[in-house]
Amino acid sequence: MKKTANGLKLIFPLMILCLCFISFKIYSQNKEISQLKEKISLKDQAYNEISQSISDLEEEIESSDSLSFVEKIARDEYKMVKPKEIIFIDKDKDL
């Protein structure tokens, strides 16, 4: 009978140690899972932004043959104006 009591005294602390170890592992894995989910969310957001940018560029490529696109590029990038057109620049305006 004494051997059984000694065996129980040894098994109980080992079970407690195993439970503590398992609890710690579960906690650390849950923390890692939440971090990975956050990374996935950020990657999805970046993917959506890039997809939107690609679709905008595709639309721009499709409209690049139009006269309005050429006019827009000439005005924005090369600061060209139409004949008899006057451009006013407000120096006090915040840029």
Secondary structure, DSSP 4 states (H G I P E B T S, - for coil): -HHHHHHHHHHHHHHHHHHHHHHHHHHHHHHHHHHHHHHHHHHHHHHHHHHHHHHHHHHHHHGGGSHHHHHHHHHHHH----TT------TTS--
